[in-house]
């Protein structure tokens, strides 16, 4: 499951940049603070030695934490040859003191709405800040006016299938909704499981295809030690027992992008109250949109005023909205609407996002 930072690293390597990717701490007894790993897709992997009591130091003894993390930064600089042109910082928790890298340009990308003086410190030190959530930007812009909204990026596999779809668009077959798709970590507490279960139960004649982890084993998003709520366990059990639900588990990006093209509709069912980003945006939405198919969704503030999602502000109205789309699927999946969705997604490929970042960073 590639995250945005991984996609950006790979895309930068395609541009013949020398890219180092710092992986999170691993439970190994490294002899050094930073250890070189393999080259993957043109990207040099680096692994950090775990820092004991990192959370305590960061929140209770921040000056000491900065000094310790400066040692990590110095070690990274030694490996890169001492010169870093651009620092792409996706992790202000581990590295709030971005100037420790002595990079020519410091880029901070905030994807989750965490608060804390360490994040504020990183925002202040950055040359430029980007986030796909206006909610995050509204909060942190006071610490750095050079803060910009940047939509999530579309991965290369999705770009490939989106371009192919544009060449062979057709209205939904026979005007009938047959397959509904959902992607993502099913152990995420923000999912409005009651609504999702209600929609699935009401439509036994429709196939519901779900990709993503649904157990703690092999789950790189949910902490294996995290306790799952009883209702979430019951929801997973419901999905496993329901014959018209197909749980595909974690799927490689290319295979996922290909399989998603066969869906008629996608669902996004997050509770704004439970989601850390108030469900203001999600990476999966851009991937849904890239297929050209209709997305039936709870309220997502980022897409307010667009025709890219079919969403309702009142979460309880979602089943009725789903029924409306089902009964008029040919209209919702018309060629014009599919073209508009796919075009929007392609304008936000990772290559396109890098171009936007560089133009703002260097004011081109």
Secondary structure as the mmCIF struct_conf table of DSSP 4:
data_model
#
loop_
_struct_conf.conf_type_id
_struct_conf.id
_struct_conf.beg_label_comp_id
_struct_conf.beg_label_asym_id
_struct_conf.beg_label_seq_id
_struct_conf.end_label_comp_id
_struct_conf.end_label_asym_id
_struct_conf.end_label_seq_id
HELX_RH_AL_P HELX_RH_AL_P1 UNK A 4 UNK A 14
TURN_TY1_P TURN_TY1_P1 UNK A 15 UNK A 16
STRN STRN1 UNK A 19 UNK A 26
BEND BEND1 UNK A 27 UNK A 28
BEND BEND2 UNK A 31 UNK A 33
STRN STRN2 UNK A 34 UNK A 40
TURN_TY1_P TURN_TY1_P2 UNK A 41 UNK A 42
STRN STRN3 UNK A 43 UNK A 49
HELX_LH_PP_P HELX_LH_PP_P1 UNK A 50 UNK A 51
TURN_TY1_P TURN_TY1_P3 UNK A 52 UNK A 53
HELX_RH_AL_P HELX_RH_AL_P2 UNK A 54 UNK A 60
HELX_RH_AL_P HELX_RH_AL_P3 UNK A 62 UNK A 80
TURN_TY1_P TURN_TY1_P4 UNK A 81 UNK A 81
BEND BEND3 UNK A 82 UNK A 82
BEND BEND4 UNK A 85 UNK A 85
STRN STRN4 UNK A 86 UNK A 89
BEND BEND5 UNK A 90 UNK A 90
TURN_TY1_P TURN_TY1_P5 UNK A 92 UNK A 94
HELX_RH_3T_P HELX_RH_3T_P1 UNK A 98 UNK A 101
BEND BEND6 UNK A 104 UNK A 104
STRN STRN5 UNK A 105 UNK A 110
BEND BEND7 UNK A 112 UNK A 112
BEND BEND8 UNK A 116 UNK A 116
HELX_RH_AL_P HELX_RH_AL_P4 UNK A 117 UNK A 125
BEND BEND9 UNK A 127 UNK A 127
STRN STRN6 UNK A 128 UNK A 131
BEND BEND10 UNK A 132 UNK A 132
HELX_RH_AL_P HELX_RH_AL_P5 UNK A 134 UNK A 140
TURN_TY1_P TURN_TY1_P6 UNK A 141 UNK A 143
BEND BEND11 UNK A 145 UNK A 145
STRN STRN7 UNK A 147 UNK A 149
HELX_LH_PP_P HELX_LH_PP_P2 UNK A 151 UNK A 153
STRN STRN8 UNK A 154 UNK A 154
HELX_LH_PP_P HELX_LH_PP_P3 UNK A 155 UNK A 155
HELX_RH_AL_P HELX_RH_AL_P6 UNK A 156 UNK A 167
BEND BEND12 UNK A 168 UNK A 168
HELX_LH_PP_P HELX_LH_PP_P4 UNK A 171 UNK A 172
HELX_RH_3T_P HELX_RH_3T_P2 UNK A 173 UNK A 175
STRN STRN9 UNK A 179 UNK A 183
BEND BEND13 UNK A 184 UNK A 184
TURN_TY1_P TURN_TY1_P7 UNK A 186 UNK A 187
TURN_TY1_P TURN_TY1_P8 UNK A 189 UNK A 190
STRN STRN10 UNK A 191 UNK A 191
HELX_RH_AL_P HELX_RH_AL_P7 UNK A 193 UNK A 202
TURN_TY1_P TURN_TY1_P9 UNK A 204 UNK A 205
BEND BEND14 UNK A 206 UNK A 206
STRN STRN11 UNK A 207 UNK A 211
BEND BEND15 UNK A 212 UNK A 212
BEND BEND16 UNK A 215 UNK A 216
TURN_TY1_P TURN_TY1_P10 UNK A 217 UNK A 218
BEND BEND17 UNK A 220 UNK A 222
TURN_TY1_P TURN_TY1_P11 UNK A 224 UNK A 225
BEND BEND18 UNK A 226 UNK A 226
HELX_LH_PP_P HELX_LH_PP_P5 UNK A 227 UNK A 229
HELX_RH_AL_P HELX_RH_AL_P8 UNK A 230 UNK A 241
TURN_TY1_P TURN_TY1_P12 UNK A 243 UNK A 244
STRN STRN12 UNK A 245 UNK A 249
BEND BEND19 UNK A 250 UNK A 250
HELX_RH_AL_P HELX_RH_AL_P9 UNK A 253 UNK A 260
TURN_TY1_P TURN_TY1_P13 UNK A 261 UNK A 262
BEND BEND20 UNK A 264 UNK A 264
STRN STRN13 UNK A 265 UNK A 268
STRN STRN14 UNK A 270 UNK A 270
TURN_TY1_P TURN_TY1_P14 UNK A 272 UNK A 274
BEND BEND21 UNK A 275 UNK A 275
TURN_TY1_P TURN_TY1_P15 UNK A 276 UNK A 279
HELX_RH_AL_P HELX_RH_AL_P10 UNK A 283 UNK A 290
TURN_TY1_P TURN_TY1_P16 UNK A 291 UNK A 292
STRN STRN15 UNK A 294 UNK A 298
HELX_RH_3T_P HELX_RH_3T_P3 UNK A 301 UNK A 303
TURN_TY1_P TURN_TY1_P17 UNK A 304 UNK A 305
BEND BEND22 UNK A 307 UNK A 308
STRN STRN16 UNK A 310 UNK A 312
BEND BEND23 UNK A 313 UNK A 314
HELX_RH_3T_P HELX_RH_3T_P4 UNK A 315 UNK A 317
HELX_RH_AL_P HELX_RH_AL_P11 UNK A 318 UNK A 327
TURN_TY1_P TURN_TY1_P18 UNK A 328 UNK A 328
HELX_RH_AL_P HELX_RH_AL_P12 UNK A 329 UNK A 332
TURN_TY1_P TURN_TY1_P19 UNK A 333 UNK A 333
HELX_RH_AL_P HELX_RH_AL_P13 UNK A 335 UNK A 346
TURN_TY1_P TURN_TY1_P20 UNK A 347 UNK A 348
STRN STRN17 UNK A 349 UNK A 349
HELX_RH_AL_P HELX_RH_AL_P14 UNK A 350 UNK A 361
TURN_TY1_P TURN_TY1_P21 UNK A 362 UNK A 363
#
